[in-house]
Amino acid sequence: MRAFLILEDGTVIEGESIGSTRTSISEVVFNTSMTGYLEVLTDPSYAGQAVTMTYPLIGNYGITPDMESGRSWVGGYIVHELSRKPSNFRCTGTIQDFLKEQDIPGICGIDTRRLTKKLRDKGTMNGMITTDAALAADPTSVMEKIKAYTVGDVVSEVTCTEKSVLPGKGKKVALLDLGAKSHIPQNLNERGCEVTIYPAHTSAEEILAGHPDGIMLTNGPGDPKTCTDIIAEIKKLYDTNVPIFAICLGHQLMALATGADTHKLKYGHRGGNHPVKDLSDGRVYITSQNHGYVVDTDSLDPAVAVPAFQNVNDGTNEGLSYVGKNIFTVQFHPEACPGPLDSGYLFDRFIGMMC
């Protein structure tokens, strides 16, 4: 069956339908990972976005247990070539079947290099995936609807609905689930921590009532400035003496809570191959990333926080160290799923802060 990608600049790209045949509008982004497509599909940070995979062949090892959550959150999936006969000893199915089960519309057989170049040139834009040829023949009929789309308050959609606990005999960590990937609490739990996972809109008072040794603010989707009530609670956590480690969206929310600003990147950082420099010693780490917003370092009060990590490619901020506080935050994903293991040491650093 034919499928079409209609972009908000009027471009119509024809390909083959994969997954659900429903029509969907999303923010179209691209990911440069060569592997880890299942982690991408199940990362809550992609809620509201249609993901273009730049690697030309996707699906060659099928569906495996490498899930970052219990379902797929992407708004659409865009690939050049889809493997029809996956091969892996852990394989339980194909991406095609997975997308159908998850009701995710997708399109394959298109020039993803051309699409990625367009997104790099013009910036991230909205797009519609549809199997309705009439819409593709007259894209002006849906252009207003495509342009009006916003990702919205997706943190409320992806966060857990109730508190849960991963037992451990070590330090007690309170994890605020802003759209957490499963390997984040697992990394802490594997290091002996007892991890209590809280929904995103939990009050600071409830979190502190559990007397945590440390607090983790996780990754998540959307524009950080829409999370006004969460930012207010994070400010209360900042005002305590409890050690805090924040990543990705959590990093941005901590910055906003302490008076800094954020802005949207032209096309974001998404993939498992982003170089980041530790400004304390100049060492460069290859990191896994998924974000469209960054902290504006010009807005930082140096008496509150100073840059700790920097993106080698474009010079944007990748982490902050908070002055006089046991708090550090990073923009990248140290749990490395998918991606390299370079920055996993940050979990150990966090545990060390709680001693």
KAMOWO-V9560 format. One record per helix or strand of 3 or more residues. SS is the DSSP state (helix for helix, strand for strand). FROM is the first residue (numbers start at 1). TO is the last residue. If there is no record, write none. Layout:
BEGIN
ss:SS from:FROM to:TO
ss:SS from:FROM to:TO
END
This chain:
BEGIN
ss:strand from:2 to:7
ss:strand from:12 to:20
ss:strand from:24 to:31
ss:helix from:37 to:41
ss:helix from:44 to:46
ss:strand from:49 to:53
ss:strand from:76 to:78
ss:helix from:95 to:101
ss:strand from:105 to:108
ss:helix from:112 to:122
ss:strand from:125 to:130
ss:helix from:133 to:137
ss:helix from:140 to:148
ss:helix from:155 to:158
ss:strand from:164 to:166
ss:strand from:172 to:177
ss:helix from:182 to:190
ss:strand from:194 to:199
ss:helix from:204 to:209
ss:strand from:214 to:217
ss:helix from:224 to:226
ss:helix from:228 to:238
ss:strand from:243 to:247
ss:helix from:249 to:257
ss:strand from:261 to:278
ss:strand from:284 to:296
ss:helix from:297 to:299
ss:strand from:305 to:311
ss:strand from:317 to:322
ss:strand from:327 to:330
ss:helix from:345 to:353
END
